[in-house]
Structures are given as structure tokens and as C-alpha cells.
Amino acid sequence: MAILLITIQLFFWLSDGGIREAWNLEKEVELRFDKNQELEERNSSLEAEVFDLKQGLSAIEERARTDLGMISQEETYYHIIDE
């Protein structure tokens, strides 16, 4: 009876479908959940940016300023050169 109990316990702890695999799967689920949270935050940020670009000129102007170096007529452009 004791040998049978030990065999069952070993199978439960060390087999492919045992508790060790269940722990590994739980860790993987947590990692994927965290990654999904990051991607959802990124998607909502991109969605807000797309909405701004579709609705208003201020977002387009901001994009042109940062990406293309656009300045308005009332502004003066200064280029500072580091030594």
C-alpha cells in the first residue's frame, strides 16, 4: 500500500501532466496577462492619437512640429549647435 501511495505521489509531482506543469502554466498565464495589459494600454493610446488626428488640426500641427520641424509665421527659428 505504501509503495502504491509513493508511486501515485511521484506520478502526481513529476509527470508531464502533474503539479509542476500546472505551476509553469500559471506563470505563463501571468506573463501573458501582463503583456496583454501593456498592449491594451498601447492600443488605447494609439486609438486616442488616431481620434485626435481625425478630429483636430492641433494634433496634426503638433506632429508636424515634432517630426518635420514646422514653425508658424509668428515664430523665429533658432538652431543651437553644440560644441
RALINTA-V783037 format. One record per run of one state. SS is the DSSP state (~ for helix, > for strand, _ for the rest). FROM is the first residue (numbers start at 1). LEN is the number of residues. If there is no record, write none. Layout:
# RALINTA-V783037
ss=[SS:SS]
from=[FROM:FROM]
len=[LEN:LEN]
This chain:
# RALINTA-V783037
ss=[_:~:_:~:_:~:_]
from=[1:2:15:19:56:57:69]
len=[1:13:4:37:1:12:15]
